[in-house]
Amino acid sequence: MGWIIALIVGGIAGWLASLVMNRDASMGVFWNIVVGIIGSMIGNAVAGPLLGISGSVQQFSLTGLIIAFVGAVILLGIVNMVQHRRIR
């Protein structure tokens, strides 16, 4: 059951991050889920040492969703920087 919740929470976090970073048109459902799950790992790596909090996308919680969202925004920001350097 945890992987189903991870897919749903990861998809929501990735979708919200893609809206904030103006990448919603270039991403589909699959990539929203991938970005959300990887964003959760990034968010936990950043928030854990700095703030002392952690959250998992395998168990639905508001903390886990927020951490996944912040991590997904960081991930999409890095992707935007890499793509802009490659285009120019």
Wavefront OBJ file of the C-alpha trace (Angstrom):
o trace
v 0.000 0.000 0.000
v 2.952 2.339 0.650
v 4.028 2.436 -2.982
v 0.525 3.504 -4.099
v 0.587 6.378 -1.631
v 4.132 7.251 -2.780
v 2.913 7.450 -6.390
v -0.033 9.672 -5.459
v 1.885 12.005 -3.114
v 4.868 12.108 -5.496
v 2.556 12.965 -8.381
v 0.880 15.764 -6.440
v 4.207 17.208 -5.239
v 5.719 17.001 -8.740
v 2.656 18.566 -10.323
v 2.583 21.466 -7.845
v 6.312 22.043 -8.324
v 5.931 22.008 -12.114
v 3.198 24.657 -11.816
v 5.392 26.860 -9.617
v 8.420 26.457 -11.925
v 6.381 26.980 -15.161
v 7.200 23.505 -16.522
v 3.712 22.035 -16.419
v 3.267 22.042 -20.202
v 6.477 20.061 -20.782
v 5.845 17.356 -18.179
v 3.383 14.496 -18.119
v 1.972 12.465 -15.260
v 4.899 10.035 -15.264
v 7.512 12.781 -14.945
v 5.475 14.554 -12.258
v 5.579 11.366 -10.200
v 9.310 10.891 -10.814
v 10.081 14.517 -9.920
v 7.939 14.274 -6.781
v 9.609 11.085 -5.537
v 13.145 12.306 -6.286
v 12.137 15.659 -4.802
v 11.164 13.875 -1.607
v 14.650 12.397 -1.358
v 16.243 15.799 -2.027
v 13.894 17.506 0.429
v 14.701 15.004 3.164
v 18.431 15.404 2.484
v 18.123 19.190 2.842
v 15.475 19.503 5.569
v 16.807 16.712 7.773
v 20.199 18.209 8.646
v 19.077 21.853 8.494
v 15.723 21.723 10.258
v 15.724 18.339 11.939
v 12.501 17.229 10.254
v 11.779 14.483 7.785
v 8.792 13.133 5.931
v 8.070 10.173 3.742
v 5.913 9.960 0.661
v 5.095 6.359 1.576
v 2.873 7.504 4.416
v 0.642 10.430 3.634
v 1.366 13.403 5.848
v 1.365 17.127 5.260
v 5.017 17.299 6.300
v 5.975 14.648 3.739
v 4.049 16.466 1.001
v 5.665 19.818 1.817
v 9.154 18.314 1.942
v 8.570 16.516 -1.369
v 7.256 19.757 -2.907
v 10.266 21.795 -1.764
v 12.666 19.106 -2.983
v 10.849 18.931 -6.337
v 11.129 22.719 -6.728
v 14.872 22.458 -6.018
v 15.180 19.640 -8.571
v 13.296 21.562 -11.267
v 15.380 24.673 -10.530
v 18.550 22.664 -11.141
v 17.066 21.194 -14.339
v 16.141 24.703 -15.544
v 19.689 25.947 -14.900
v 21.259 23.019 -16.757
v 18.908 23.325 -19.733
v 19.416 27.085 -20.061
v 23.193 26.695 -20.101
v 22.982 23.986 -22.753
v 20.670 26.027 -25.004
v 22.869 29.128 -25.023
l 1 2 3 4 5 6 7 8 9 10 11 12 13 14 15 16 17 18 19 20 21 22 23 24 25 26 27 28 29 30 31 32 33 34 35 36 37 38 39 40 41 42 43 44 45 46 47 48 49 50 51 52 53 54 55 56 57 58 59 60 61 62 63 64 65 66 67 68 69 70 71 72 73 74 75 76 77 78 79 80 81 82 83 84 85 86 87 88
